[in-house]
Amino acid sequence: MNTTSLSSATVTIESWDSLFRYWHDKDNQLDWNCIFTLPVWLRTWWDSFGREHEPYICAAWKNQQLAGIAPFLREGNTVRIMGSPDLSDYADFIVVPGQESHFLRILFSHLRHEGIVSVHAGLMRPDSSVLSELKNNAQDMGCKISMELAERTYELLLPRTWEEYLRALSGKERHEIQRKLRRLESAGRITYRVVEEKEDVRSAMDTFISLFRSNATEKAGFMYPVKESFFRALAEALAEARILRLSFLDIDNTPASATLCFDYRSTVNIYNNGYNERYKSLSVGLLSKVFSIRHSIELGRKKYDFLKGDEPYKVRLGGVPVQLYDCRIEFA
């Protein structure tokens, strides 16, 4: 572990093992609020795509108390948060609530000392406490921040019941969903099942990958061998962490569609999906998401995040856009 001391402030360069220890240690008060910067996610991404880059995991300490962590990759005199835009929808730093200012000042002093001239924080949500601190105090911190409009994510605040959800939709969309559900139910015996246990994930991912590749040429091209390995490893790792929710909509015991979701901190994130072309006329792609929303409501979850992308179905199902910002920091 490398250390840079700045009077009462210290930055340590962490290993993967220590990052996982901090994640499991509830006493440090770190807010792991972004699934795409959880150690289990970052390590899986690193194993598939990051090995040609230098990991640069910076932990900032104030008076021997951990203030926050920046999971960077170092590329010469620049650093960026780990991940890739086609796989990580947004990012954030991992910070103790209320320590954002201390964390950033300690981190930036360390980066300047190490000859870093710019930071690419990636896509960030507008409710990021670190982003708010940067917007308000960048000049005082001796840096310049640029925030370019990027893609949007869509999210749905979940009501207490399925009936409340349907009532909140427009009359047209409510009617369409109910009509599609009736037509689906007339097609055969309908089963909605969820795979969560690690020992069941490997074979379930065989089915998911097959469905994913079958219904769109661009999806088949997206799922090249290294990405397939990443998806499989991620599903198993998140299942072990009790975060995975891989669901299937079956018609007469035949998988018609699937959704790959992450259930974390009372938010369900739908990461990807696929369907069987044989059942396209039954709108199984859309209805698999409807079943996923209903199941999330039944579990008492508070939010459904459709993640980034402006696909029309997200608005039709009640999603509200949230603007993401591509955040870059340059030191004066």
VOSE-376830 format. One record per residue: residue in one letter; x, y, z of N, C-alpha, C in turn. Coordinates in steps of 0.001 Angstrom, whole numbers, plus 500000, padded with zeros to 6 digits. Layout:
// VOSE-376830
AXYZXYZXYZ ...
This chain:
// VOSE-376830
M500846498805500000500000500000500000500881501244500000 N500735502103498996501463503359498931500707504431499707 T501482505371500308500878506404501136501468507755500808 T500619508756500699501039510147500597500438510904501763 S501278511548502587500794512267503756500776513751503488 L499687514388503886499523515822503734499054516360505086 S500011516583506025499753516959507409498772515949508025 S497573516403508453496613515487509071495831514697508041 A496066514970506757495368514289505674496304513301504998 T495776512155504664496571511090504063495796510443502927 V496518510085501864495941509289500784496715507983500701 T495998506876500719496613505572500543496140504970499225 I497039504260498558496705503559497320496376502119497687 E495146501737497436494606500501497964494700499345496976 S494677498141497544494618496913496748493159496488496599 W492933495486495750491581494943495635491119494365496965 D492017493681497662491642493075498938491195494125499940 S491931495223500033491544496245501003490243496935500595 L490021497102499277488767497707498836487581496849499262 F487692495535499111486611494653499551486446494704501066 R487546494839501795487427494937503254486653496185503654 Y486941497304503008486208498535503319484724498367503007 W484416497669501933483014497451501552482267496654502624 H482942495662503177482279494797504161482322495369505576 D483152496366505802483289496972507131482234498064507309 K481230497804508133480132498761508326480530499920509235 D481674499822509904482062500866510852482643502103510189 N483021502008508904483687503163508282482708504200507733 Q481423503911507701480368504843507313480418505275505840 L481183504607505023481194504921503596479813504661502986 D479420505530502062478128505390501395478349504786500010 W478139503490499896478300502790498620476995502934497842 N476725504117497349475407504428496799475257504109495319 C476330503720494665476284503480493219476707502046492930 I475805501275492356476111499870492104477302499703491164 F477511500676490279478579500556489285479964500883489850 T480023501260491132481320501418491782481444500529493017 L480603499518493118480800498510494148482037497679493801 P482809497256494800483994496445494515483699495204493681 V482559494553493926482239493341493180482043493665491701 W481484494818491405481323495237490009482672495608489408 L483416496457490112484683496953489570485670495819489327 R485752494882490246486712493793490080486336492901488901 T485046492650488724484605491838487586484918492555486276 W484658493866486240484997494640485039486503494607484797 W487285494786485837488745494811485718489270493492485151 D488755492394485656489224491086485190488967490893483702 S487902491514483182487562491345481770488196492377480863 F488286493633481328488645494737480424489767495642480913 G490153495556482152491021496592482696492480496254482859 R492878495037482536494217494617482913495345495325482158 E495000495981481048496051496733480343496240498112480946 H495426498489481932495536499779482596496025499602484028 E496507500679484597497007500652485963495894501023486938 P495542500139487875494534500517488876495127501537489832 Y494312502464490234494791503552491089493671503890492060 I493510503033493057492405503138494008492862503995495180 C492361505235495239492816506208496225491829506286497383 A492334506099498597491526506290499801492023507537500519 A491116508456500810491466509718501472491097509632502950 W492047510032503806491871509952505251492028511341505857 K491192511656506835491271512900507587491344512547509067 N492471512923509692492669512600511109492461511114511373 Q493034510307510492493003508842510582491603508240510419 Q490675509041509917489339508549509608489142508541508101 L488599507445507601488399507308506168487287508241505706 A487617509137504752486637510103504238486011509647502933 G486759508909502118486196508472500849487207507732500008 I486703507139498932487526506335498022487228506742496589 A488272506841495789488141507110494358488722505917493602 P487886505106492955488376503905492247488826504253490826 F490038504758490708490550505264489444491313504201488661 L491442504492487367492497503957486515493433505119486214 R494719504840486191495690505889485873496213505681484466 E496198506761483692496696506738482308497605507950482123 G498894507771482456499843508878482374499531509936483413 N499270511154482964498992512248483901497494512519484062 T496679511525483707495235511634483918494733510399484665 V493603510560485333492941509424485972491469509449485579 R490851508286485617489413508190485358488835507089486218 I487545507230486543486876506194487320486759504931486483 M487013503801487108486967502520486408485600502275485781 G485632501561484676484413501184483987484457501614482541 S483455501216481786483350501610480387481921502039480124 P481721503051479275480391503656479123479324502709478598 D479712501655477892478690500733477388478291499683478419 L478962499690479582478661498695480607478315499313481962 S478849500484482243478578501166483516477759502414483216 D476515502449483649475607503514483237475964504859483834 Y476470504871485050476964506100485663477906505704486785 A478521506686487403479530506399488420479441507438489532 D480241507238490557480342508196491650481548507803492492 F481959508711493349482952508384494354482239507763495553 I483010507078496392482453506455497590482882507308498778 V481942507999499401482282509028500376481432508878501630 V482018509203502774481253509298504010480360510541503921 P479054510411504105478168511582504023478635512711504942 G478683513917504368479149515077505113480643515332504988 Q481365514386504390482818514528504249483237514822502809 E482305515234501969482610515438500552483714516474500344 S483629517584501064484625518645500893486010518176501322 H486101517571502506487389517046502970487944516029501988 F487088515125501557487524514077500637488126514666499361 L487402515588498728487865516150497458489150516950497635 R489240517729498691490448518539498899491673517658499153 I491495516624499941492609515703500197492994514967498915 L491985514473498198492241513731496957492937514614495930 F492447515831495728493014516712494711494440517126495063 S494721517354496340496090517680496743497034516538496426 H496565515327496684497375514150496368497605514025494869 L496555514190494080496692514039492632497650515077492054 R497553516310492519498505517338492060499934516945492420 H500108516462493630501434516044494089502006514941493210 E501123514100492669501549512986491827501624513354490350 G501414514623490013501528515066488626500310514841487778 I499172514549488399497921514374487659497364515747487303 V496968515908486049496461517215485603494958517207485356 S494355516023485190492909515992484927492303514693485428 V491014514790485738490239513664486239488987513531485382 H488725512333484878487459512078484195486599511245485133 A485623511919485741484752511232486692483675510415485998 G483489510619484686482493509870483946481102510440484112 L480101509645483758478719510084483873478294510047485336 M477693511145485780477266511255487172475815511720487226 R475112511247488236473737511662488455473697513060489079 P472627513807488847472542515145489426472397515136490938 D471954514000491523471805513937492978473067513448493678 S474176513349492945475447512981493561475912514100494491 S476177513776495753476648514791496697478024515306496309 V478857514460495716480188514894495271480061515864494106 L479149515576493179478950516484492058478473517846492553 S477576517873493516477109519152494070478260519919494712 E479105519221495434480259519876496067481200520443495020 L481423519713493954482289520193492884481717521432492208 K480422521390491909479790522531491237479912523795492069 N479754523654493375479708524831494241481080525342494651 N482098524487494613483379524875495215484588524572494339 A484387524341493051485516523993492188486595525071492189 Q486199526327492055487188527407492002487984527490493297 D487287527350494417487961527388495713488921526218495869 M488646525108495198489528523947495258490665524024494242 G490705525103493471491781525282492504491648524397491285 C490409524131490874490209523297489698489064523852488871 K488969523352487664487896523724486752487096522471486435 I485791522589486548484932521444486278484094521701485035 S484027520718484166483132520794483011482076519708483164 M480834520080482904479710519156483026478919519201481735 E479179518259480855478473518212479586477218517350479713 L476135517824479092474925517009479059475226515688478359 A474836514619478979475082513291478407473740512597478210 E473729511300478344472486510550478197471593510761479413 R470403510205479338469482510264480458469171508856480943 T469002508745482244468453507531482807466986507790483115 Y466218506735483243464790506866483543464487506060484795 E463734506664485711463424505949486931461958506125487307 L461480505164488051460087505104488455460033504915489963 L459366505825490659459119505637492084457959504654492230 L458208503573492944457231502492493007456199502753494103 P454929502571493766453877502702494783453808501445495637 R452841501419496542452724500276497445452065499067496794 T451225499305495787450489498184495195450523498266493666 W450262497125493051450178497037491594449023497889491075 E447929497903491780446772498692491349447111500186491336 E447850500642492337448264502051492366449168502366491174 Y450038501431490845450914501639489691450098501807488416 L449152500924488191448341501003486980447548502318486932 R447005502733488073446234503974488097447095505195487785 A448388505117488084449280506255487850449646506416486367 L449464505374485565449742505453484142448641506232483430 S448949506687482221447897507305481422446848506249481072 G445635506702480785444576505754480448444949504876479275 K445596505457478287445983504699477098446975503596477451 E448013503950478211449046502964478534448499501893479470 R447649502284480406447036501298481298446203500295480501 H445433500796479577444611499927478728445485498991477902 E446576499515477350447445498700476501448108497585477296 I448579497898478493449208496869479321448203495785479682 Q447010496190480091445994495202480460445587494358479262 R445489494980478081445140494236476867446231493226476520 K447489493670476604448607492770476301448687491626477300 L448408491885478559448430490820479560447334489792479291 R446150490245478918445068489302478598445425488438477393 R446023489066476383446401488303475192447491487291475534 L448443487683476378449495486763476796448903485576477533 E447987485845478446447400484770479254446606483779478403 S446104484226477264445352483326476378446266482470475504 A447587482753475547448519482051474663449001480727475240 G448770480503476539449251479280477151449433479461478643 R450149478525479265450396478611480704451569479553480944 I451320480634481679452320481686481886452969481510483249 T454300481540483246455067481439484487456098482558484523 Y456192483227485648457247484221485868458130483694486993 R459394483486486696460303482909487688461561483765487800 V462121483763488983463293484580489278464424483676489747 V465596483858489144466790483103489518467694484033490324 E468004483634491538468837484457492416470011483703493022 E469900482384493120470928481595493782472109481342492836 K473314481454493376474520481343492558474602480006491833 E474185478923492491474311477596491869473376477422490675 D472373478309490551471444478217489431471757479202488309 V472687480099488560472904481211487632473558480767486337 R474494479847486404475259479493485195474347478982484085 S473483478034484395472591477502483359471548478544482960 A471098479363483918470132480409483588470733481444482653 M472012481722482816472669482679481921472825482115480522 D472920480809480377472906480207479035471629480624478310 T470516480519479020469231480880478423469160482371478151 F469608483175479116469554484624478935470382485067477730 I471596484570477600472471484946476485471837484550475158 S471236483372475121470577482930473892469432483863473516 L468607484244474477467509485169474212468036486547473824 F469067486989474491469654488294474214470134488387472772 R470770487317472306471333487328470954470279487131469870 S469140486567470239468214486107469213467334487190468618 N467140488321469340466072489223468920466534490546468339 A467824490734468168468286491974467524469720491799467067 T469982492171465824471332492031465273472334492835466078 E471932494060466481472874494901467221473200494297468576 K472249493596469188472536492947470452473477491770470268 A473291491035469192474193489918468915475612490431468731 G475764491561468036477083492139467855477664492665469144 F476823493165470038477274493675471325477858492563472183 M477256491401472142477635490309473021478744489460472404 Y479902490089472180481043489317471695481643488531472854 P482570487583472589482974486619473627483454487222474944 V484258488284474905484751488851476162483606489452476968 K482668490113476274481524490674476996480623489567477538 E480478488504476785479697487385477306480325486851478588 S481642486711478600482335486243479806482114487211480964 F482137488520480656481886489527481683480481489386482244 F479485489264481373478108489136481829477947487911482724 R478536486815482320478405485591483103479089485732484471 A480307486261484462481029486434485723480316487430486632 L479774488509486039479063489508486829477820488904487468 A477066488128486707475852487511487246476184486617488437 E477241485818488329477603484935489428478090485721490641 A478892486774490391479409487572491499478292488315492217 L477339488870491464476244489600492086475250488665492758 A475119487445492235474288486460492922474884486123494285 E476193485960494334476856485671495611476685486829496591 A476647488066496063476453489254496901474989489529497199 R474081488678496725472632488802496942472067490058496292 I472571490393495108472134491574494376471432491195493072 L471770490050492514471234489650491212469754489302491284 R469015489710490238467664489199490009467523488938488511 L467653487684488118467545487254486725466192486579486563 S465298487163485772463931486657485701463571486212484289 F462646485262484229462203484700482952460686484665482910 L460156485004481746458734484868481453458596483657480532 D457965482619481024457828481368480276456395481202479772 I456287480641478568454986480256478018455018478747477778 D454177478025478494454171476556478398455575475986478586 N456264476491479622457604476025480022458713476406479054 T458400477224478040459425477695477111459779479144477437 P461062479456477664461440480836477969461102481762476799 A460246482744477055459844483690476022460613484997476120 S460995485395477329461763486632477506462460486590478856 A463430487488479016464215487510480246464657488929480551 T464806489213481843465360490493482272466487490239483260 L467566490972483080468712490910483977468683492171484827 C468368492013486105468198493156487012469125493038488211 F469361494192488841470145494254490066469279494894491148 D469147494216492249468295494644493360469216495128494473 Y469306496450494621470294497013495538469725498236496241 R469737498221497543469314499343498376467911499830498010 S467019498887497885465599499131497620465337499712496237 T466322499625495350466143500021493957466427498826493060 V465534498582492129465750497546491125466222498223489844 N467387497812489356467972498358488138467851497322487032 I467157497650485951467057496708484835468226496978483889 Y469135495999483823470391496181483112470294495762481655 N469603494672481392469450494233480008468348493195479917 N467960492894478683466862491957478484466961491319477101 G466190490279476894466121489626475588464824488850475498 Y464444488497474277463204487737474107463313486800472915 N462409485844472888462326484835471840461492485391470686 E462083485460469494461377486010468322460055485286468042 R459995484041468424458774483255468204457562483897468878 Y457805484633469980456705485219470759456665486740470646 K457299487276469639457354488728469500455969489351469417 S455050488701468725453707489255468544452948489385469856 L453422488695470898452779488764472207453403489837473104 S454301490632472544454931491739473286455650491237474539 V456298490080474423456921489498475612458111490328476112 G458771491067475206459864491924475652459372492992476610 L458312493684476230457726494704477096457129494084478351 L456412492986478201455714492411479346456666491815480373 S457843491377479935458814490902480924459193492031481883 K459254493260481362459545494421482217458347494739483109 V457145494578482579455941494798483379455895493813484553 F456184492540484286456214491545485353457307491885486373 S458446492376485880459538492750486778459130493904487689 I458443494884487129457953496005487940456962495499488988 R456031494655488571455042494143489520455705493353490645 H456694492538490290457404491761491304458155492689492260 S458728493768491736459448494730492581458501495405493570 I457305495726493113456294496310494005455916495311495099 E455742494066494716455364493029495692456455492850496751 L457703493064496368458815492946497304458983494189498173 G458220495240497869458307496459498659459450497376498281 R459983497201497077461057498086496654460514499489496394 K461401500486496478460979501885496406461163502512495028 K462095501990494255462401502639492969462743501582491931 Y462399501878490676462763501032489540463546501906488577 D464806501560488368465688502355487512465836501637486173 F465337502279485105465454501709483772466840501905483179 L467677502688483854469032503008483438469024503818482140 K470223504091481615470319505119480583469825504618479226 G469468505591478377468912505284477065467495505802476963 D467128506305475783465832506956475596464810506065474891 E464849504772475161463867503883474547462450504285474971 P461515504345474026460162504837474337459429504057475422 Y459704502767475549458957501968476520459147502491477945 K460267503148478215460545503601479576459537504650480025 V459198505564479122458174506562479438456806505905479489 R456557504993478573455256504314478545454977503575479846 L456035503047480473455863502308481717455987503194482953 G456045504511482756456022505431483889457350506021484276 G458407505734483510459718506264483846459814507771483637 V460536508430484535460772509875484473462248510104484164 P462577510956483182463982511141482816464784511841483903 V466020511402484056466995512028484949468246512299484124 Q468601513555483994469736513941483152471056513525483797 L471919512897483023473269512566483466474254513584482901 Y475358513756483619476381514729483215477730514041483106 D478428514338482020479786513835481845480723514835482504 C481321514410483597482072515323484482483578515152484304 R484259516257484012485709516285483912486255517407484806 I487396517147485404488022518103486313489437518357485856 E489794519611485732491158519997485380491742520858486488 F492994520614486803493639521367487867494333522603487305 A494168523716488027494754524998487590496270524951487739 
